[in-house]
């Protein structure tokens, strides 16, 4: 197989010349280690190419019935799991406008960029937002949440980012949910970079609303948002004061019960999801989670042995991505560019204030130990040659 040299600079040069930028052959040869979107298994890609079918016909109904049942199994719940067209971030708005009312007090865990965004969306939609924040690289602990809730006696819901994609930190969801329930708060969980990769026990952990997106551990292209909705969330829906149309979960459920959607669904994405869920179901959910843990441990060990430093506290490091510190005097983008140029391995820089101070290696979804060994070896090689690990 021919190796194709590729850099972001070549994209900009091609743009300047007016040439075609859709160079799919280039990406076929990359070790694509972004923390989303993630690589697509061949079975998913084949399913995505399926023909147009009747969106109210018996074939789609049979596929939808199977997909929705498999999503329940994946979330370890007997409650409905609904899907909409949209990014994972749409799940924030679905949760807020269906479960809460303007002016409600909520507490949001913020340990990185996506927790901050969840808080900003809540403010934009008129909620009274309180934050329980920890420095980037750390997790919110049960005692942190307990102390914060003591200051917000009228808190209606706790909004938890299970896995913070910007920092590679996993918050202790089960323990945080127990604290929230002790204060009679709804638990609304952003599981965008955890669902399908990390243990997620919706019923056993007594979660109320869990949202995620198709483009990460679910091994699908971007474009679908999933929401698992428990009994208390349906009770809260009856009291919600928001107006909504497209995101109305009762409307969606009324159609899901008939294995349809209120509006024309993204058919081919559903075909791909069906194939992805079959792969994961065949592997077994406990095995899927164990594989992610093994791959993550391999990544963290290799990074440490190369002389680089992990960004996240090892006690709360994520099994779906690894964040690595970039020392002073270097930029994440220059390192990522060199790794791409010399090794055809695509990594990702950080986000927000840490955009140039963090490199992220995605290892969720369709991933093996061999993939991350190649990626960490490439990073170690560039780090050694550039002096990134000096001192």
N, C-alpha and C positions, 0 to 999 in steps of 0.2 A: 504494500500500500504506500503510495507516494505521500510524503510529508510536505505540507504546504506552509511556507513561512507567511506569517500574518501578523500585522501590528495595527493598532488603532490609527497610527499615522498613515498607513496605506489606505485605510478607509477615507480619511480626509483628503488624501491625494487623489483618490478615485473620484470623490465628489467634485473636486476642483476641475477635473477633466471631463466631468459629465458622464462618466461611465457607470455601468450597472453596479449598484452596491449590494444587490441580493446575491451574494456569493455563497450559496448553500454548500458547495463542495468544500469550501474552507472549513466550515463548522463541522462537517462530517469527520474531520481529522483532528478535532480538538478534544482534549480531556476537559470537559466543560464542568467546572467545579464552582459555579455560582450558587449562592444560597437562595436560588429561585430567580427565574424559572430553572427547572432542572431537566436533565436529559430524558428523552422519551424512549421507552423500550420498543423494539421492533413491532411487537404485537399491538401496542397502542397506536403507533404510526400507521400500521395497516388498517386498523379500525377507523381511524380518522378519515381515511380515504373512501369510506363507504358512500353509497349513492344517496341521493335525496329520496326521502320516503314521506308518506303522509303523516303529518304531525298529530293527527287525531286517529290514526289507524291502529290496527291490532298489533303490528310489529313494534311500533314505538311503545305502546302500552306494555307489552311484555318486557321490553328492555327496561323501561322505567320502573316497573314493579321489581325487577331483579336488582337494579341499581339502588333503589331506596332501601330495600331489605339489606343489601350488603353494607350500605352506609350505617345502618343501625348497628350491625355487628361490629363494624370498625370502631364505632364510638362506645361500644359496650353499653348499649341502651335499648330499652323497649319503647322509648319515646320516638315521635316522628323526627326524621331528618329530612329537611327540605332543601331544594337547590334552586338558585336563581342564576341568570346570566349576570356576570359582574366579577370584579376583582374581590379578593379577600377583604379588602378595606370596606367594601360595601356592607359587609357584615356588621360593622360598627353602627351604621345608620339603621340597618334592619333591627338590630337589638334595641337601640335607643327609642326609635319611633314606635315600636310595638309593645315595649314593656314599661316605659316610663312616661312622664308628663313634664312639660316645661316647668322649670323651677324646682324639680326634685333634686335633693342632695344626693350626690354619689361620691364615692371614693375611688380614685384611679391609681393603680400601681404604675410607677414610672421608673424604669431602670435603663432606659435607652430611647431611641428615636421613635419606635412604634408605640411604646407606652405614652410618650409625649403626644403623639398624633391622636391616640385614642382620647386623651384628655382634651385636646384642642377641638376635635369633632364634638365632644360632649358640650363644651362651652359654646360652640357655634350653634348648636341645637337648643341652647337655652337652659341647660342644666346648671345647678349650683355645684361646681366641681371643686373637690378637695383632693389633694395629692398625698400619697405616701411614697416618697422618693428615696432612692439610694443612689450612690455614685455609680456611673457606668462601669460595668464589670462585676458588680455585686447583685445580690438578689434581695427581694423583700422577704423578710422572715415573719413567721406567725406573730412574734412579739411586736414587730414593727406595725403590723396591721392592727393588732389588738390596741396598741397605744393610740394609733390614728383614729380608730373607730370610737374610742372614748371621748374624742374631741368633736365627733360628729354624731350626736345621739339620734338625729332624725335621718340618718343615712338610709337611702332606699335600696341602693345596689352597690356592690363592689365590682369594679371593672378590672379584670386581671389579664395581663399579658402572660400567657403560660411560658412561652419561649421567646426571648427578645432577639430578633434577627440581627439587630445592629451590633450586639455585643457578644453573642454566643452564651447567654446566661439563661438557665431554666429556673423559673420561680417554683417553689414547692407548692404546687397547685392544690393537692389534696389537703395539706395542712392549712393553707390560706382559706380554702373553701369552708373548712370546719369552723374557723374563726368567724367568717362572714355569716354562716348559718346560725351561730350562737348569738349573733346580734340581729337576727331576723332580717338579714339583707339578701337580696337576690345575688347570685353569682353569675356574672356575664364574662365569658372567657374568650379571649383572642387566642386561638390555637392554630394560627395560620402556618407557623413553621414548626409545629409540634404534632398536629394530627396526622396520623399515618406513619410517624417516625418514632414517637415516644409513647410510653404507656399513657393511656387516656381512658379512665373508667368513669364515664359520665354518671351512671346510676350509683355505683359503689361510693363515689366521692360526693354524691348529692349535688351535682352541678345543675344549674337552671338553663343556661343558654351557652352553647359552644359554637363558635364560628371558625371557618377556615376557607382556604382557596385552593383551586385545583392545581396550581402551578408549582407546588413544592413537593412534599413527600407523596402526594397522590399520583405523581408521575404523568401528569396531563399538561396540556398547554394552558396558559392563562385564559380565564373567561368564565369560570363557574365559581360561585360562592355557596358553601354548605352551612346550614344552621341546624344543629341538634337542639330540640326545644322540649324542656321538661314540664311537668304538671304545674309547678308554681309559675312558670313563665306564661303558660296559657291563662292562668288566673289573673296575672298581672296585665295581660293583654286586654281583658275586659275593663280595666280601670284606666288604661292609657288615654292621655289627652291629646296625642298628636294626630294630625291629619296625615294620611298616607294613601297611596294607590298602588304603585308598582311593587313596593316592598311589603304590602300587607300580608302577614303570615297566615291569617285565617283564610283569606282568599286563596293563597297558594296551597294550603292544606286541603281545602275543599276539592281542588283539582288533583292534588297528589293522591288523594283517596281513590280517585278514578284513574290513577297512573297517567295523568296528563299535567299540563301547566296552563295557566290562564292565557298566556300569550305564546306566540311561536317560539319554541325552545331552540337553542343552538344544537341542532341534531347531531352533528359530527363530533362535537365535544362530548356529548352523552355517550356516543358509540365508543370513543376513546376511554372515557371513564369506566365504562362497563368492562373493557378489556383490562384496564389497570387494576380494578378491583378483583377481577378473576385471578390475576397474577398474585396479588397480595393474599387473597383468600386461600389459594393453593399453597403458598408458602406457609401460611398460618400466622395469625396476628402476633402471638408470642414470639415466633421466630423472626418476624419482621422487626419487632422492637429489639430483640437480641442482636440481630445483624447490625442495626444502627448503632447499638452500644459498642459492639466489637470494632466497627469501622471508626467510630469516634475515638475510642481508646488508642487504636493504632495511629490515628492522626495526631493526637495530643502527645503521645510518646515520641513520635518522629520529630515533631516540632521542637520539643524540649531537648532531645538529643542533638539536634542541629545547632543548638545554642540560642535559638530564638525564645522569646517569652510569650506565654499565653496571656491574653488580655483578661479573660474571665477568671474569677476565683475558681480554682479547680474543684472545690466542693460543690459548685453549682454550674459547672461547665455543661454545655449543651451536647446532646448526642446527634443533633441534626446539622450543626455547623460549628466551626472552630474559628475564633477570632485571635489574631496574633498582633502583638505590639510592634510598632515601627519606631525605632530609636530616633532621637533628635538628630537632625542633619540629613535625614532621608525622607522621602515622600512615598506613600503607599502606591500612588499611581505610577511612579517611575519603576518601582519594583515589579508591579503587576505587568507593566509593559514589557519589561525585560524577560520575565518568566514566559510571557506569551511569545515573544520574538525568538527566544532560544530553545524553548521546549514545547511549544504548542499546548500549553496548559493555561486555561483561563481561570484566574482567580478574581476576587472582587475587593475593592477598597472599602473603607468604612463609610459611615454616614454622619451627617450633621457636623458638629464641632470636631469629631474624630475621623472625618473622611480621609485625611492624609496620615492619620496616626494608627490606623488599623488595617490589616489585611484579613479577609475572610475566606475560608475554604468551606464550600458547601459539601455536605456528605449526607444527603437525604434522598429518598426515593430509589431510583435505579442506580445503585452504587455498590461497589465491592471494595475489599481491602486493596486489590491491585490498583484501583483507580486512585485511592488516596496515597498509596505508596509512591506512585508515579508523580503525583502532585507535590507531595512533601519533599521528594528527592529533587524535583525541579526548583522548588523554593530554596532548599538548602544550598543547592549549587550556586544560585544567583546570590544568595546571602553571603556565602563564603567569598565569592569573587568580588563583591562590592564592599566588603567590610561591614555588612549589616550586623554580623554577630561579633564584631571585634569588641573585646572588653566585656 
